[in-house]
């Protein structure tokens, strides 16, 4: 296996043979690592931002991918930490956890040129507008992803199941080259990622927030994989109750859904690998920082502000307060 070149400055990352857009993936975890790996396997120019022992493993041994869709690969992808990156990217995927968003703004500022677009891929609703206020001179879109992906070892990313769907788009009033958006979509599709260019990214990021919140909260509350949520019974009923409450919240926010949100969430749930769990559940089990604020308590707060009885969410929250 070819090793990533540890002596090569990150300003030079990317093979000279590769043509097209320059991608920077900030956060090489279960989401970012899979995006980067799939892009690299399709011969796209991509650099990863990681840190610590995970970064060292990627530099020394390559990024190891274990994927239902792609098989197993050792990928000599270029990776560095945020401080060492000195290049310019056309497209920046932000794939950190919601609680880390403040820490990557300086990186984005130095990595962006005048036409760069930033696509945050987070589980927390409202990330795009929040990040745009923090970096007003850079064009920020919004996005969400459907994938079961996680760090399975240092320098190793696992992708489970047949779902790998990325939705991205512009918020109202954001001006972006349609050719650039189309090129990004084409690159993702060529990489084996089902990429949808959204006509209402506010709606689509809310839908993802609703799903991942219900999935993560149910799994964490009962401490079970998704196979148990896929079976009829009280565990599945909790998932349904959570979905019903966020559906009511979406209606209060004026979001127009193309289909019933509860049925949509169930449809996505039932396509997941039975052994899969959400990152929130994994983080809570390990005592790590987690997105429990954004996926549980923020949902309750916004729901109560809109006058919604968040009974199912309150039941779950009682376990984690």
C-alpha positions as a Markdown table, in Angstrom:
| # | Residue | x | y | z |
|---|---|---|---|---|
| 1 | Unk | 0.0 | 0.0 | 0.0 |
| 2 | Unk | 1.3 | 3.5 | -0.8 |
| 3 | Unk | 1.6 | 5.7 | 2.2 |
| 4 | Unk | 0.5 | 9.3 | 2.4 |
| 5 | Unk | 3.5 | 11.6 | 2.0 |
| 6 | Unk | 4.2 | 13.0 | 5.5 |
| 7 | Unk | 6.8 | 15.4 | 4.2 |
| 8 | Unk | 4.6 | 17.1 | 1.6 |
| 9 | Unk | 3.1 | 20.4 | 2.7 |
| 10 | Unk | -0.7 | 20.4 | 2.6 |
| 11 | Unk | -0.6 | 23.4 | 0.2 |
| 12 | Unk | 0.6 | 20.8 | -2.4 |
| 13 | Unk | -2.0 | 18.1 | -1.5 |
| 14 | Unk | -3.7 | 16.5 | -4.4 |
| 15 | Unk | -2.3 | 14.4 | -7.3 |
| 16 | Unk | -1.1 | 16.4 | -10.3 |
| 17 | Unk | -2.8 | 13.8 | -12.5 |
| 18 | Unk | -6.2 | 14.6 | -11.0 |
| 19 | Unk | -8.3 | 17.3 | -12.6 |
| 20 | Unk | -11.4 | 19.2 | -11.5 |
| 21 | Unk | -12.5 | 20.7 | -8.2 |
| 22 | Unk | -10.3 | 20.8 | -5.2 |
| 23 | Unk | -12.2 | 19.4 | -2.1 |
| 24 | Unk | -11.3 | 19.9 | 1.5 |
| 25 | Unk | -13.1 | 17.7 | 4.1 |
| 26 | Unk | -12.9 | 19.1 | 7.6 |
| 27 | Unk | -13.4 | 16.3 | 10.1 |
| 28 | Unk | -12.4 | 12.8 | 9.1 |
| 29 | Unk | -14.9 | 10.8 | 11.1 |
| 30 | Unk | -17.8 | 8.6 | 10.1 |
| 31 | Unk | -19.2 | 11.2 | 7.8 |
| 32 | Unk | -16.2 | 13.1 | 6.5 |
| 33 | Unk | -14.0 | 10.1 | 6.2 |
| 34 | Unk | -16.5 | 8.3 | 4.0 |
| 35 | Unk | -17.1 | 11.4 | 1.8 |
| 36 | Unk | -13.3 | 11.8 | 1.4 |
| 37 | Unk | -12.7 | 8.1 | 0.7 |
| 38 | Unk | -15.5 | 7.8 | -1.9 |
| 39 | Unk | -14.3 | 11.0 | -3.6 |
| 40 | Unk | -10.7 | 9.7 | -3.7 |
| 41 | Unk | -11.7 | 6.4 | -5.1 |
| 42 | Unk | -13.4 | 8.2 | -7.9 |
| 43 | Unk | -10.1 | 10.1 | -8.7 |
| 44 | Unk | -11.2 | 13.4 | -7.3 |
| 45 | Unk | -8.8 | 15.9 | -5.6 |
| 46 | Unk | -9.4 | 15.8 | -1.9 |
| 47 | Unk | -7.6 | 16.6 | 1.3 |
| 48 | Unk | -8.7 | 15.6 | 4.8 |
| 49 | Unk | -8.4 | 17.5 | 8.0 |
| 50 | Unk | -8.0 | 15.4 | 11.1 |
| 51 | Unk | -6.1 | 15.5 | 14.4 |
| 52 | Unk | -4.3 | 13.5 | 17.0 |
| 53 | Unk | -3.6 | 9.7 | 16.7 |
| 54 | Unk | -6.3 | 9.4 | 14.1 |
| 55 | Unk | -4.4 | 11.8 | 11.8 |
| 56 | Unk | -1.1 | 10.1 | 12.5 |
| 57 | Unk | -2.6 | 6.7 | 11.5 |
| 58 | Unk | -3.9 | 8.1 | 8.3 |
| 59 | Unk | -0.6 | 9.8 | 7.4 |
| 60 | Unk | 1.5 | 6.7 | 8.2 |
| 61 | Unk | -0.8 | 3.9 | 6.9 |
| 62 | Unk | -3.4 | 5.6 | 4.7 |
| 63 | Unk | -7.1 | 5.9 | 5.4 |
| 64 | Unk | -8.6 | 2.4 | 5.8 |
| 65 | Unk | -12.1 | 2.0 | 4.5 |
| 66 | Unk | -14.5 | -0.8 | 5.3 |
| 67 | Unk | -17.6 | -0.3 | 3.2 |
| 68 | Unk | -20.7 | -2.2 | 2.3 |
| 69 | Unk | -20.8 | -0.2 | -0.9 |
| 70 | Unk | -17.1 | -0.1 | -1.8 |
| 71 | Unk | -15.4 | -3.0 | -0.1 |
| 72 | Unk | -12.1 | -2.7 | 1.8 |
| 73 | Unk | -9.4 | -0.2 | 0.8 |
| 74 | Unk | -6.2 | 1.3 | 2.1 |
| 75 | Unk | -6.3 | 4.8 | 0.7 |
| 76 | Unk | -3.1 | 7.0 | 0.5 |
| 77 | Unk | -5.2 | 10.2 | 0.9 |
| 78 | Unk | -3.5 | 13.5 | 1.8 |
| 79 | Unk | -4.3 | 14.5 | 5.4 |
| 80 | Unk | -3.1 | 17.1 | 7.8 |
| 81 | Unk | -4.3 | 19.2 | 10.8 |
| 82 | Unk | -6.0 | 22.5 | 10.5 |
| 83 | Unk | -2.9 | 24.5 | 11.3 |
| 84 | Unk | -0.7 | 22.9 | 8.6 |
| 85 | Unk | -3.2 | 23.3 | 5.8 |
| 86 | Unk | -2.2 | 26.2 | 3.5 |
| 87 | Unk | -4.0 | 25.4 | 0.3 |
| 88 | Unk | -7.1 | 26.8 | -1.3 |
| 89 | Unk | -10.2 | 24.7 | -1.8 |
| 90 | Unk | -13.1 | 25.1 | -4.2 |
| 91 | Unk | -15.5 | 23.1 | -2.0 |
| 92 | Unk | -15.2 | 22.6 | 1.8 |
| 93 | Unk | -17.3 | 19.9 | 3.4 |
| 94 | Unk | -17.6 | 20.7 | 7.2 |
| 95 | Unk | -18.2 | 17.3 | 8.9 |
| 96 | Unk | -17.4 | 18.1 | 12.6 |
| 97 | Unk | -19.8 | 17.7 | 15.5 |
| 98 | Unk | -22.1 | 20.6 | 16.3 |
| 99 | Unk | -20.2 | 21.5 | 19.5 |
| 100 | Unk | -17.0 | 21.9 | 17.4 |
| 101 | Unk | -18.3 | 24.4 | 14.8 |
| 102 | Unk | -16.7 | 27.4 | 16.5 |
| 103 | Unk | -13.2 | 25.8 | 16.2 |
| 104 | Unk | -13.0 | 25.6 | 12.4 |
| 105 | Unk | -14.0 | 29.1 | 11.3 |
| 106 | Unk | -10.3 | 30.3 | 11.0 |
| 107 | Unk | -9.5 | 27.2 | 8.8 |
| 108 | Unk | -12.3 | 28.0 | 6.5 |
| 109 | Unk | -11.3 | 31.6 | 6.2 |
| 110 | Unk | -7.8 | 30.8 | 5.1 |
| 111 | Unk | -8.8 | 27.8 | 2.9 |
| 112 | Unk | -11.4 | 29.7 | 0.9 |
| 113 | Unk | -11.0 | 31.8 | -2.2 |
| 114 | Unk | -13.6 | 34.2 | -3.6 |
| 115 | Unk | -15.6 | 31.4 | -5.3 |
| 116 | Unk | -15.3 | 28.7 | -2.6 |
| 117 | Unk | -18.5 | 27.2 | -1.3 |
| 118 | Unk | -18.8 | 25.7 | 2.2 |
| 119 | Unk | -21.2 | 22.8 | 2.7 |
| 120 | Unk | -21.8 | 21.9 | 6.4 |
| 121 | Unk | -22.9 | 18.3 | 6.9 |
| 122 | Unk | -24.0 | 18.3 | 10.5 |
| 123 | Unk | -26.9 | 16.6 | 12.4 |
| 124 | Unk | -27.9 | 19.9 | 14.0 |
| 125 | Unk | -30.6 | 22.0 | 12.3 |
| 126 | Unk | -29.7 | 25.6 | 11.4 |
| 127 | Unk | -26.0 | 25.1 | 11.0 |
| 128 | Unk | -25.7 | 26.8 | 7.6 |
| 129 | Unk | -27.2 | 30.1 | 8.6 |
| 130 | Unk | -25.2 | 30.0 | 11.9 |
| 131 | Unk | -22.0 | 29.4 | 10.1 |
| 132 | Unk | -22.7 | 32.0 | 7.5 |
| 133 | Unk | -23.0 | 34.7 | 10.2 |
| 134 | Unk | -19.6 | 33.5 | 11.6 |
| 135 | Unk | -17.8 | 33.8 | 8.3 |
| 136 | Unk | -19.8 | 36.4 | 6.3 |
| 137 | Unk | -17.1 | 36.7 | 3.6 |
| 138 | Unk | -17.4 | 33.1 | 2.5 |
| 139 | Unk | -20.4 | 31.5 | 0.7 |
| 140 | Unk | -22.0 | 28.9 | 3.0 |
| 141 | Unk | -24.7 | 26.5 | 1.8 |
| 142 | Unk | -26.3 | 23.8 | 3.9 |
| 143 | Unk | -26.5 | 20.1 | 3.7 |
| 144 | Unk | -27.3 | 16.8 | 5.4 |
| 145 | Unk | -26.4 | 13.2 | 5.0 |
| 146 | Unk | -28.0 | 9.8 | 5.4 |
| 147 | Unk | -25.3 | 7.2 | 6.2 |
| 148 | Unk | -24.3 | 4.7 | 8.9 |
| 149 | Unk | -20.6 | 5.5 | 9.2 |
| 150 | Unk | -18.2 | 5.6 | 12.1 |
| 151 | Unk | -14.5 | 5.5 | 13.1 |
| 152 | Unk | -13.9 | 1.8 | 13.7 |
| 153 | Unk | -10.2 | 2.2 | 14.7 |
| 154 | Unk | -7.5 | 4.7 | 14.4 |
| 155 | Unk | -7.2 | 5.7 | 10.8 |
| 156 | Unk | -10.1 | 3.4 | 9.9 |
| 157 | Unk | -13.6 | 4.3 | 8.7 |
| 158 | Unk | -16.6 | 1.9 | 8.4 |
| 159 | Unk | -19.6 | 2.5 | 6.2 |
| 160 | Unk | -22.5 | 0.1 | 6.8 |
| 161 | Unk | -25.6 | -0.7 | 4.7 |
| 162 | Unk | -26.8 | 0.6 | 1.3 |
| 163 | Unk | -27.7 | 4.1 | 2.2 |
| 164 | Unk | -25.2 | 6.9 | 1.4 |
| 165 | Unk | -27.2 | 10.0 | 0.4 |
| 166 | Unk | -26.1 | 13.6 | 0.6 |
| 167 | Unk | -28.5 | 16.5 | 0.1 |
| 168 | Unk | -27.1 | 20.0 | -0.3 |
| 169 | Unk | -28.4 | 23.4 | -1.5 |
| 170 | Unk | -28.5 | 27.2 | -1.0 |
| 171 | Unk | -30.6 | 29.1 | 1.4 |
| 172 | Unk | -32.9 | 31.8 | 0.0 |
| 173 | Unk | -30.8 | 34.8 | -1.1 |
| 174 | Unk | -27.5 | 33.0 | -1.5 |
| 175 | Unk | -26.0 | 33.4 | -5.0 |
| 176 | Unk | -23.9 | 30.5 | -6.2 |
| 177 | Unk | -22.9 | 29.4 | -9.7 |
| 178 | Unk | -25.3 | 26.8 | -10.9 |
| 179 | Unk | -22.5 | 25.2 | -12.9 |
| 180 | Unk | -20.5 | 24.8 | -9.8 |
| 181 | Unk | -23.4 | 23.2 | -7.9 |
| 182 | Unk | -23.9 | 20.8 | -10.9 |
| 183 | Unk | -20.3 | 19.9 | -11.0 |
| 184 | Unk | -20.3 | 19.1 | -7.2 |
| 185 | Unk | -23.3 | 16.9 | -7.7 |
| 186 | Unk | -21.7 | 15.1 | -10.7 |
| 187 | Unk | -18.5 | 14.5 | -8.7 |
| 188 | Unk | -20.5 | 13.0 | -5.8 |
| 189 | Unk | -22.6 | 10.8 | -8.1 |
| 190 | Unk | -19.5 | 9.6 | -9.9 |
| 191 | Unk | -18.1 | 8.7 | -6.4 |
| 192 | Unk | -21.0 | 6.5 | -5.6 |
| 193 | Unk | -22.8 | 8.9 | -3.3 |
| 194 | Unk | -26.5 | 9.6 | -4.0 |
| 195 | Unk | -26.4 | 13.4 | -4.3 |
| 196 | Unk | -29.5 | 15.5 | -4.4 |
| 197 | Unk | -29.5 | 19.2 | -5.1 |
| 198 | Unk | -32.2 | 20.5 | -2.9 |
| 199 | Unk | -34.9 | 23.1 | -3.9 |
| 200 | Unk | -35.6 | 23.7 | -0.2 |
| 201 | Unk | -32.6 | 23.0 | 2.0 |
| 202 | Unk | -34.3 | 24.4 | 5.1 |
| 203 | Unk | -36.9 | 21.7 | 4.7 |
| 204 | Unk | -34.5 | 19.0 | 4.0 |
| 205 | Unk | -32.1 | 19.8 | 6.8 |
| 206 | Unk | -35.1 | 19.8 | 9.2 |
| 207 | Unk | -36.2 | 16.4 | 7.9 |
| 208 | Unk | -32.7 | 15.0 | 8.6 |
| 209 | Unk | -32.7 | 16.6 | 12.1 |
| 210 | Unk | -36.1 | 15.0 | 12.8 |
| 211 | Unk | -34.9 | 11.6 | 11.7 |
| 212 | Unk | -31.5 | 11.5 | 13.3 |
| 213 | Unk | -32.9 | 12.9 | 16.5 |
| 214 | Unk | -35.6 | 10.2 | 16.7 |
| 215 | Unk | -33.1 | 7.5 | 15.8 |
| 216 | Unk | -30.4 | 8.6 | 18.2 |
| 217 | Unk | -32.7 | 9.4 | 21.1 |
| 218 | Unk | -34.5 | 6.1 | 20.8 |
| 219 | Unk | -31.3 | 4.1 | 20.5 |
| 220 | Unk | -29.7 | 5.9 | 23.4 |
| 221 | Unk | -32.7 | 5.7 | 25.6 |
| 222 | Unk | -33.1 | 1.9 | 25.3 |
| 223 | Unk | -29.4 | 1.3 | 24.5 |
| 224 | Unk | -30.3 | -0.9 | 21.5 |
| 225 | Unk | -29.2 | -1.1 | 17.8 |
| 226 | Unk | -31.6 | -0.1 | 15.1 |
| 227 | Unk | -32.7 | -3.7 | 14.5 |
| 228 | Unk | -34.7 | -3.5 | 17.8 |
| 229 | Unk | -36.3 | -0.2 | 16.6 |
| 230 | Unk | -37.4 | -1.9 | 13.4 |
| 231 | Unk | -39.5 | -4.4 | 15.3 |
| 232 | Unk | -43.1 | -3.6 | 16.3 |
| 233 | Unk | -43.5 | -2.7 | 20.0 |
| 234 | Unk | -42.8 | 0.0 | 22.6 |
| 235 | Unk | -39.3 | 0.8 | 21.3 |
| 236 | Unk | -40.6 | 1.5 | 17.8 |
| 237 | Unk | -43.5 | 3.4 | 19.3 |
| 238 | Unk | -41.0 | 5.7 | 21.0 |
| 239 | Unk | -39.3 | 6.4 | 17.7 |
| 240 | Unk | -42.8 | 7.1 | 16.2 |
| 241 | Unk | -43.7 | 9.5 | 19.1 |
| 242 | Unk | -40.5 | 11.5 | 18.7 |
| 243 | Unk | -41.1 | 11.7 | 14.9 |
| 244 | Unk | -44.7 | 12.9 | 15.5 |
| 245 | Unk | -43.5 | 15.7 | 17.8 |
| 246 | Unk | -40.9 | 17.0 | 15.4 |
| 247 | Unk | -43.5 | 16.7 | 12.5 |
| 248 | Unk | -45.7 | 19.0 | 14.6 |
| 249 | Unk | -42.8 | 21.3 | 15.2 |
| 250 | Unk | -42.0 | 21.5 | 11.5 |
| 251 | Unk | -45.6 | 22.4 | 10.7 |
| 252 | Unk | -45.4 | 25.2 | 13.3 |
| 253 | Unk | -42.2 | 26.5 | 11.7 |
| 254 | Unk | -44.1 | 26.7 | 8.3 |
| 255 | Unk | -42.1 | 23.9 | 6.7 |
| 256 | Unk | -44.1 | 22.2 | 3.9 |
| 257 | Unk | -43.2 | 18.5 | 3.7 |
| 258 | Unk | -43.5 | 16.5 | 0.4 |
| 259 | Unk | -44.7 | 13.4 | 2.3 |
| 260 | Unk | -45.8 | 12.5 | 5.8 |
| 261 | Unk | -42.7 | 13.0 | 8.0 |
| 262 | Unk | -43.4 | 10.1 | 10.4 |
| 263 | Unk | -43.8 | 7.7 | 7.5 |
| 264 | Unk | -40.7 | 9.0 | 5.9 |
| 265 | Unk | -38.6 | 8.5 | 9.0 |
| 266 | Unk | -39.9 | 5.0 | 9.4 |
| 267 | Unk | -39.0 | 4.3 | 5.7 |
| 268 | Unk | -35.4 | 5.4 | 6.3 |
| 269 | Unk | -35.2 | 3.6 | 9.6 |
| 270 | Unk | -36.3 | 0.3 | 8.1 |
| 271 | Unk | -33.5 | 0.5 | 5.4 |
| 272 | Unk | -30.7 | 0.7 | 8.0 |
| 273 | Unk | -28.5 | -2.2 | 8.8 |
| 274 | Unk | -30.0 | -3.8 | 12.0 |
| 275 | Unk | -26.7 | -3.6 | 13.9 |
| 276 | Unk | -26.3 | 0.1 | 13.3 |
| 277 | Unk | -26.3 | 2.8 | 16.0 |
| 278 | Unk | -26.2 | 6.6 | 16.0 |
| 279 | Unk | -23.0 | 8.4 | 16.9 |
| 280 | Unk | -24.8 | 10.1 | 19.8 |
| 281 | Unk | -25.4 | 6.6 | 21.3 |
| 282 | Unk | -21.7 | 5.6 | 20.8 |
| 283 | Unk | -20.5 | 8.8 | 22.3 |
| 284 | Unk | -22.7 | 8.6 | 25.4 |
| 285 | Unk | -21.6 | 5.0 | 25.9 |
| 286 | Unk | -17.9 | 6.0 | 25.8 |
| 287 | Unk | -18.4 | 9.1 | 28.0 |
| 288 | Unk | -17.3 | 11.4 | 25.1 |
| 289 | Unk | -18.6 | 14.8 | 24.1 |
| 290 | Unk | -21.9 | 14.2 | 22.3 |
| 291 | Unk | -24.6 | 16.1 | 20.4 |
| 292 | Unk | -27.2 | 15.4 | 23.0 |
| 293 | Unk | -27.8 | 19.2 | 23.3 |
| 294 | Unk | -28.6 | 19.6 | 19.6 |
| 295 | Unk | -30.5 | 16.4 | 19.1 |
| 296 | Unk | -32.5 | 16.3 | 22.3 |
| 297 | Unk | -32.6 | 19.4 | 24.5 |
| 298 | Unk | -32.6 | 21.9 | 21.6 |
| 299 | Unk | -35.6 | 20.0 | 20.1 |
| 300 | Unk | -37.5 | 20.2 | 23.3 |
| 301 | Unk | -36.7 | 23.9 | 23.8 |
| 302 | Unk | -37.8 | 24.9 | 20.3 |
| 303 | Unk | -40.9 | 22.7 | 20.5 |
| 304 | Unk | -42.0 | 24.3 | 23.8 |
| 305 | Unk | -41.4 | 27.7 | 22.4 |
| 306 | Unk | -43.9 | 26.8 | 19.7 |
| 307 | Unk | -46.4 | 25.5 | 22.2 |
| 308 | Unk | -46.0 | 21.8 | 21.5 |
| 309 | Unk | -46.4 | 19.1 | 24.1 |
| 310 | Unk | -43.0 | 17.3 | 23.8 |
| 311 | Unk | -44.1 | 14.4 | 26.0 |
| 312 | Unk | -42.0 | 11.7 | 24.3 |
| 313 | Unk | -38.9 | 13.9 | 24.2 |
| 314 | Unk | -39.4 | 14.8 | 27.9 |
| 315 | Unk | -39.5 | 11.1 | 28.7 |
| 316 | Unk | -36.2 | 10.5 | 26.9 |
| 317 | Unk | -34.6 | 13.6 | 28.4 |
| 318 | Unk | -35.4 | 12.5 | 31.9 |
| 319 | Unk | -32.7 | 9.8 | 31.5 |
| 320 | Unk | -30.0 | 12.2 | 30.4 |
| 321 | Unk | -30.5 | 15.3 | 32.5 |
